[in-house]
């Protein structure tokens, strides 16, 4: 399913040209190569991963919008705080970092997967949604301040405003089950100039099948945008509508 088209809101003159000259996909490829060469390693905590990198790699991570810089007095290394989704994407999809727990390097992706799932039971569903959009070169940030799971940008947030507020759902989710919930979510997204995008992740989210990250291959993601209907856009005296009307 294709997203409904909406014109991007660039933050300053020349931002669009800069984005075209420096596509996110190119920066991600550079980051992947750099982190793999230095065998960068992150440390797991209860809710995030702390990644130690070189200053140049910290700049690359920022260009690709992975994690947030942790301020420290250390000059040789930079510390980046990654969400579980960001860290596992670098580990599993890009295969460019290693992850350790309590000083012990986890031998494989399964150990990391099981740890993250133990801390957040809904992690498989959220990671599938995150990787679905990230693999399409959308930049994702936390949507907590907007009452959603993520906000999606077509490029770096310094260049363009986010276009979508993203809600992640599964078949047994209680979210957006009643009209009032849908109305509130759409109104809130519209008030901050975003379109509400729901990602329905279909698959089995219970049982031993979730103990291996390969289960992600059995999930599918359905995209659906929800927006308010504007009567003005359908009035017969609207010139844009009249131009599209067929002759009687």
C-alpha positions in Angstrom: 0.0 0.0 0.0 1.3 3.4 -0.9 1.3 6.4 1.5 -1.0 9.3 0.7 1.1 12.0 -0.9 1.7 15.1 1.1 4.2 17.8 0.3 7.2 17.8 2.6 7.7 20.9 4.8 11.3 21.8 4.4 12.7 23.8 7.3 14.8 26.3 5.4 15.6 27.4 1.8 18.0 24.9 0.3 17.1 22.1 2.6 15.5 20.1 -0.2 18.6 20.4 -2.4 20.8 19.3 0.5 18.6 16.3 1.1 18.8 15.3 -2.5 22.6 15.6 -2.5 23.0 13.6 0.6 20.4 10.7 0.6 19.9 8.8 3.8 20.6 5.5 2.1 24.1 6.7 1.2 24.8 7.8 4.7 23.6 4.5 6.1 25.9 2.6 3.8 28.8 4.7 5.0 27.8 4.1 8.6 27.5 0.3 8.1 31.0 0.1 6.6 32.6 2.2 9.3 31.0 0.4 12.3 31.8 -3.0 10.8 35.4 -2.1 10.3 36.0 -1.0 13.9 33.8 -3.8 15.4 31.9 -1.3 17.4 30.2 -2.7 20.5 27.2 -1.5 22.5 26.2 -2.3 26.1 22.7 -3.5 27.0 20.7 -2.0 29.8 17.1 -2.5 30.9 15.7 -0.1 28.3 18.4 0.9 25.8 21.9 0.3 24.4 24.9 2.5 25.0 27.2 2.4 22.0 30.9 3.6 22.2 32.1 5.1 18.9 34.7 7.3 17.3 33.9 11.0 16.9 33.5 10.6 13.1 31.2 7.6 13.6 29.1 9.7 16.1 28.6 12.3 13.3 27.6 9.5 10.9 25.1 8.1 13.4 23.6 11.6 13.7 23.4 12.0 9.9 21.5 8.7 9.8 19.4 9.5 12.8 20.4 6.6 15.0 20.4 7.3 18.7 21.2 10.4 20.7 24.5 11.7 21.9 25.2 11.3 25.6 27.2 14.3 26.9 30.5 13.3 28.6 33.9 14.8 29.2 35.6 12.0 27.3 37.2 13.2 24.0 38.5 10.0 22.5 35.2 8.2 22.5 31.6 9.3 22.0 28.7 7.6 23.6 25.4 7.1 21.7 22.2 6.0 23.4 20.2 3.7 21.1 16.7 2.4 21.6 16.1 -1.3 21.4 14.7 -1.0 17.9 17.7 1.1 16.7 20.3 -1.2 18.2 18.8 -4.4 16.9 18.4 -2.9 13.4 22.2 -2.1 13.4 22.9 -5.6 14.8 20.4 -7.8 12.8 19.7 -5.9 9.6 22.9 -4.0 9.0 25.2 -6.5 10.9 27.6 -3.7 11.8 27.8 -3.7 15.6 28.2 -6.2 18.5 26.3 -6.1 21.8 27.4 -7.1 25.2 25.6 -7.6 28.5 27.4 -7.1 31.9 30.8 -7.2 30.2 30.1 -10.4 28.2 29.7 -10.2 24.5 26.5 -11.9 23.4 27.5 -14.6 21.0 24.6 -14.3 18.6 21.6 -12.3 17.6 19.3 -14.7 19.4 20.6 -13.9 22.9 20.1 -10.1 22.2 16.6 -10.8 20.8 15.6 -12.8 23.9 16.9 -10.2 26.3 15.1 -7.4 24.6 11.9 -9.4 24.3 12.1 -10.2 28.1 12.3 -6.5 28.9 9.6 -5.6 26.4 7.1 -8.3 25.4 5.8 -6.3 22.5 9.3 -5.7 21.1 8.9 -8.2 18.1 5.9 -6.3 16.9 7.5 -2.9 17.3 10.8 -3.9 15.7 9.0 -5.3 12.7 7.2 -2.0 12.3 10.4 0.0 12.8 12.4 -2.0 10.4 9.6 -1.9 7.8 9.8 1.9 7.6 13.5 2.2 8.2 14.3 -0.2 5.3 12.4 2.3 3.1 14.7 5.0 4.2 12.2 6.8 6.5 13.8 8.3 9.6 12.0 7.3 12.8 12.0 9.1 16.1 10.0 8.5 19.3 6.4 9.8 19.0 5.8 10.0 22.7 5.3 13.7 22.8 2.5 13.4 20.2 0.8 10.4 21.8 2.0 7.9 19.1 4.7 5.3 18.8 6.9 7.0 16.2 7.1 10.0 14.0 8.4 9.6 10.5 10.7 12.0 8.5 11.7 11.7 4.9 15.2 13.0 5.8 17.1 14.4 8.8 14.9 16.3 11.2 17.2 19.3 10.9 16.1 19.6 7.2 12.4 18.7 7.2 9.4 18.4 9.5 8.0 14.9 10.2 5.1 13.9 8.0 3.6 11.0 9.7 2.6 10.1 13.3 2.8 6.3 13.5 0.8 3.9 15.6 1.7 0.2 15.7 -1.0 -2.3 16.1 -1.5 -6.1 16.0 -4.7 -8.1 15.4 -5.5 -8.4 19.1 -4.6 -4.7 19.9 -7.2 -2.6 21.8 -6.0 0.6 20.2 -8.3 2.5 17.9 -11.1 0.1 18.5 -13.7 2.8 19.1 -14.6 5.9 17.1 -13.6 8.3 19.8 -10.0 6.9 19.9 -9.7 7.3 16.1 -11.1 10.8 16.3 -8.7 11.9 19.0 -5.7 10.4 17.3 -6.5 12.0 13.9 -7.3 15.4 15.5 -4.0 15.4 17.4 -2.0 14.5 14.4 -3.7 17.1 12.3 -3.1 19.8 14.9 0.7 19.3 14.5 0.5 19.0 10.7 1.0 15.3 10.4 -0.9 12.4 8.9 -1.8 9.5 11.1 -0.2 6.3 9.8 -1.2 3.0 11.3 1.0 -0.1 10.8 -0.9 -3.3 11.3 1.6 -6.1 12.0 0.1 -9.4 11.2 1.4 -12.7 12.7 1.5 -14.8 15.8 2.8 -12.9 18.8 2.6 -15.7 21.3 4.4 -19.0 21.8 7.9 -20.4 21.1 7.8 -19.1 17.6 8.9 -15.7 18.9 12.1 -17.0 20.5 14.1 -16.6 17.3 14.4 -13.3 15.3 13.8 -15.3 12.1 10.1 -15.2 13.1 10.1 -11.7 11.6 10.0 -13.2 8.2 6.5 -14.6 9.0 5.1 -11.1 9.9 3.5 -8.9 7.4 2.9 -5.1 7.7 -0.2 -3.4 6.4 0.0 0.4 6.0 -3.0 2.6 6.4 -3.3 6.4 6.6 -6.2 8.0 8.3 -7.1 11.7 7.8 -10.1 13.9 8.4 -12.6 14.5 5.6 -12.9 18.1 4.6 -16.3 19.1 3.1 -14.7 22.0 1.3 -12.6 19.6 -0.8 -15.8 18.0 -2.2 -17.9 21.1 -2.9 -19.1 21.5 -6.5 -18.0 25.1 -6.5 -14.4 24.1 -5.8 -12.4 25.0 -8.9 -10.0 22.0 -8.4 -13.0 19.6 -8.2 -14.8 21.2 -11.1 -11.8 20.7 -13.4 -11.8 17.0 -12.6 -15.6 16.5 -13.0 -16.7 14.6 -16.1 -19.1 16.4 -18.5 -22.8 15.4 -18.1 
